[in-house]
Amino acid sequence: MTPQTVFYIIIGILVINFIIDNYLDYLNSKHFDDVIPPLLEDVYDEKEYLKSQAYKKENFKFSSITGAFSFLLTIAFFFLDGFAFVDQLARSFSDNEMIITLLFFGIIMLGSDILTTPLSYYQTFVIEEKYGFNKTTKKLFFLDKIKGWLLMVIVGGGILALIVWFYQLTGNSFWIYTWAFMAFFSVFMMLFYSTLIVPLFNKQSPLEEGELKAALENFAEKVGFNLDKIFVIDGSKRSTKANAYFTGFGKKKRIVLYDTLIKDLDTDEIVAVLAHEVGHYKKKHVVFNMISSILLTGLTLYLLSFFIDSKLLANALSVAEPSFHIGLIAFGVLYSPISEITGLIMNIFSRKFEYQADDYAKSHFGAKPLISSLKKLSKNSLSNLTPHKAYVFMHYSHPTLLQRVKAMM
């Protein structure tokens, strides 16, 4: 196989992915004006449904334009030997391969972020603002950007440097050491993400004493779930959209409620959301997701070890000699079809787990408050109630609202 053949395989993968994604988006958009199913008629009134349709259509149009822009930019970068140019630029600063790799990815990521920031700004301050979701100030928007860059440099750069070091020490066996480190890092972040990363962007406060806390603790005690950490996060400083999540395990597990969730739902509905999250924990979904993620990471790294020092891949990107960073870029594209398949499989499991967690909440607290909470959350985020089946299959990690309501009836 020649470098030119590999190059066109890479381009072909990029083109096929773009076509499939856009076709699915198009199919989904054809259902924006569908009649609301009878089981969901109480989610929107006529005025709210018209607003949700307008929101979906505007987001579809914007994502189509930005997606096409990103695709054309990526294709141009490949055809104009952009990676070879950045490689040479990085090498002009240093002869150390680790530093070259860090500079290479730093230049690409910074350049990409600079190009996409105006689009993100428009999404936040025009579209989200127009439909009443945005609460982010311009100062906070750019402060988040700066913090994101710092995290990318410190955490991302540190991890990348360590992986390159493993590669320099062990050659193609680097994947074993990298896998072990990534497994440790994944568990570490699951335990400490809320205490180390979240505070950089949001304030978390223990839930105040009162009716809600008492109801949550009573439910947790009834089902034998040790819950001594319930936190409220100030999500309202960025958006009106509500959320809740469960993180950690053992003594480090905690429930985090967005302040917008507490504002939008009543006590029973919030307890139902907790019951759903407890269901995930009781059904061992957290452990399954962690183990499967670690195994998939191992598979990816193992396959990467066969390509990382490939002169063929380097030549395909117009680089004379193989290097870690060029091999990683080429492999990333070539691996994307496998990644799509594993992503589909994980989405199937995820949707199954959501049904199981809903069933747990139904069995231990009742279906009515969970259904009403899901309907309120869908209404307040102007969710699409009638997505296309193919779009759901490819992209949804959760069943649709209609599917979840039917399953709990």
N, C-alpha and C positions, 0 to 999 in steps of 0.2 A: 504494500500500500504506500502511495506517495504522500508527501506532505500536503500537496494540493487537494488530494482526495479527502484527507482528514479535515482540511479547512472547509471544504464544501459540505461535509457531513455535519460539522459544527454549525454552519450557516443554515443547513436544512433543519436541524433540530430547533434552532431559534425561530425559524419561519413557521414550522409546524406548530410549535407551542403558541406562537402569536395568533395564528389562524384559529386554532381550537379555542383558545381563551376568548377571542373576540366573537366567535360564532356562538359560544355558550352565553356570553353577555347579551348578544342580539336575541337569542331565543328567550332569555329571561325577560328582556325588555318588552317583548310582545305580550307579556302577561301583566304588565303594569296596570292595565285598565280592566282587568277581569272583575267580575262581580264577586263581592265578598261571600265566602261560604256561609251558610246559615248558622253554623256553630260559632262563627266569629263576628256575627252582625253587630254585636254589642261593643266591639273594639273601637270602631270609629263611627261618628255621625257623618252626615254627608259632607259637611264643610271640612272636617278633619281628614276624611278620605281623599278629597280633592287635594288637600295640602300634602298628604303622603305621596300621592301620585306625582305631583309636581317635584317633590324632593327626590324621588327615585329617578325621574326623567332627567333632572338637572345633573345628578351625580353620574348617571350613565353617560350623558353627553360629555361631561368633563373627564371622566375616566377613559373614554374612548379617545379623546384628543391627547391626553397626557400619555396614554399607553402607546399610541402611534408615535408620538414624539420620542418616547423612551426607546421604542423598538428601532426607529430609524437611526437614532443616535448610536445605539449599540451596533447595528449592522455597519454603519459608517466607520465606527471605531475599529471593527475587525478588518474591513476592506482597506482602510488607510493605515494599517499596521500600527494602530494606536498602542497596543501592548508592547511592541518592540520599541516604540518611541519612549514610553514611560520607563521601560527597563533600562534603556540607555541613559535616560535622565537620572534615574536612581543611581546608576553606576558612576555617574559623573561626580557624585558626592562622596562615594566610599568604595573600597575594595572588599569590605567585610560582607559576606553573603547574608548574614543575619540583618545587618543594617540595610542592605539593599532590598531585602524582602519587606522589611517594615516600611521603608520609604516608598516602595512600589505600591503596596496596598494603601498606604496613607495618602498618596497622591491621587489614586483612583477614587477612593472613598470620599476624600475632601472635594474633588472635582465633581463627583456625582451629587454630593449633598448641596454644593453651591448651585448646581443646575436645577435641582428639584425643590430647593427652598422656596422660590417664588410660587411654585405650584402648590406647595403645602400652605403657604401664606394665603393664597387665593381660596383654597378649600376651607381654611379656618375662618378667615375674616370676611369672606364674601358668601359662600354657600352656607356654611354652618351658622353664620351670623344671620343670614336672611331668614332661616327657618327657626331661629330662636334657640339654637343649641349652644353656640359659642359663649363662653364666659372668660376666655383667655384674654389677657391684655397683651399688647404688643411687646411690652417689657418682658412679660413672662414667657411669651413665645420664643423670643431670642435668647432668654436666659436658659430655657430648656434646651435650645440648640447647643449652646456653649457647654452645658453640663453633659449633653450627649456626646459631644466631641471629646471632652475630657475623659469620659468613661471609655470611649472607643480607644483612645490613646493609652490609657493606663491599664484597663482590664483587657481589652481586645489586643492591644499591642503586646502586653505581658504574656498572654496565652500564646499568641503567634510566635513570639521570640522563643518561648519554651519548646514549642513544637519543632521549630527550626533547629534548635539545639539538640533535641532528640535525634533529628534526622542527620545532623552533622556527626553525632557520636555513634549512631547505630546503623546508618544507611537505611535500606528498605525495611528493616525491623522497627523503624521508628513508630509504626502504627500501633504496636503492642503497648509501648510506653505512653504514647499519646492517648490511647484508649483508656488505660488505667487512670491517667490524670483526668481525662474528661468525665469518667464515671465518678471520680471523687469530687470534681468540681460541680457536677450536676446535683449530687446529694447535698453538697455544701450550700449551693444556692437555694435549694428547696428548703433547707433549714433556716438560712439566714438572709434570704432575699428581702424579706419584709423589714428586717432590722438594719440592713446595710445599704440597700439600693433605694427602696421606696422613700426613706426620709430625705433623700437628695432632691426629690421632686414634690413630695406631698407630706402633709402633717398627719400623723396617726395618733388618735387619742383613745384611751380606754372608754368603752361605752358607759355612759353615766348610769347611776342607780335609778331605777324607775320601773314602770310597767313593762317596757320592752325587754330590758335586761332580765327581769324576773321571769318573763315568759320564755325567753331563750334558754335560760339556765334550767328552768323546770322541765322543758322538753328534753334537753341534753341529759339531765339526770334520769328521766323516765326511760330513755333508750340506752342508758349505760355508756354515754359518750362524755369523756372527761373534757370539759370545756371551761377553762379558766382564763382564756385570752380572747376577748371580743373587742375588736377595735373599730373605730369609725375613721374613715379617710376623707379628706376634704376635696373630693372629686368635683364639687361644684365650682371650684375656682377655675376650672378649665371647660367644663361642659355641664349641661343639664341632664345628660344621659346617666342612667343609674346602673349600678353593678354591685356584685358581691363575689367574693372568692374565698376559697379555702387553701391554706398553704401549710407546708411542713408536715411533720408526723411526730409521734411520741410526745415528749414534753414541749416540743417546739411548734406544735400545731396551733393554728389560730384562725379565727373567722374574721374577715375584714368586710365591713359594710360601708358602702359609699353613703355620704350624707344625703345625696340625692335619692337613694333608695329609701332611707328612713323618712324622707319628706313625701315621697310618692306613694308608699304602701302603708297599710295599717298594720297593727301588731300581729294579727293572725297570719297575714300574708308574708310578713318578714320571717316569722317562725316557720312557715311552709318552705321558704327559700332555704333557711337553715336545715330543715329536714331533708331537702334535696341534697344539699352539700354533705350532710352526715351520711346520706345514702351512698354517695361516692366513696366515702371513707370506709363504711361498713362492708361494702361490696368489693373492697380491695382494688378499686379502680386507680387510686393514687399509686399503689405499688406496681400494678400492671403497666401503667403509663411510664413510670420511671425505668422499670426493667426493659421494656420494649424500646424506649428511647436509647438506653445504653447499648442494647444489642444492635440496633440500627446504626448507631454511631460506629460500633466496632466493624460492622459490615462495610460501611462507607470507607473507613480508614484502611481496611484490608485491601479493598479494591484500589484505593488511591495508591497504595504502596507499589502496585504494578505499573503505574503510569507516571509517578512523580519525577522520575529521572529520564523520561522518554525523549530522545532526541527527535523522534518523529513528531511528537506533539509540539515541541519547541519550534521546529522548522515550519510546522503548519501555521504558527503565529508569527512567522518571519524572524524568529530569534535563532541565532546560529547554534548556541550551546544550551543544553537543558539546565534548568534551575528549578528550585522548589516552587517559587511563586508562579512561574509560567506553567509548570506542570499542573499546579492547583487550579489555575484559571481554565485551562483546556479540559481538565478532568471534570470540573464543575459543570460545564455545559454537556459533556458526553454522558455524565451520570444523571442528568436531569430527567430522562425518561424513566429510569429506575426509581428516582426520587418521587416522581408523579405516582407511580404504582404503589410504592410504600405509603405515600400520603393518602391515597384512596383507601387502602386497607385500614390505616389508622383512623380515618374518618368513619369507616363502617363500624369499627369497634367503638368509637366515640359516641356515635348515634345510638348504638345498642346500650352503652353505659348510661346515656341520658334517660332512656326509657326505664332502665333499672332503678336509677336514682329517683325518678318521678314515682315509680311504683312503690318505692320505700317510703317516700313522703306521703303518698296516698294511704298506705297501710298504717302508718304510725301517727298521721295527723289529719288525714282527709284530703280528698282531691279538690274540693271547692276553693279553699284559700290559695292553693298553688296555681290552679287555673286562673283565678282572678288576678293573681300577682303577675303571671306570664302575660295576660292580656293587657294589664296596665303598662308593663315594661315595653311591650310591643307598640302600644299606642304612643307612649311618651318618646319613643325613638323613631316614630314614623316608619316602622318596619314593613317590609314587603310580606303581605299575607298570602300571596299567590305566586310563589316562585316556580320556575319551570323545573320539572323533575330531573332533567339531565344536569341542570345547574346545581340543584341540591345534591345530587349524587357526587358530583365532582368537587364541590366547594364547601358544603355545609358540614361542620363538625357536630352540629346539633340537628335533631329532627325539626321540621317546620312546626310552627305554632299549631296548625290544624292537626298534624299528625300526633302531637303530644296531647292535645285536648281529647282527640278521639280515643287514644290509648288509655286515658284516665276516666273515660265516661263509663 
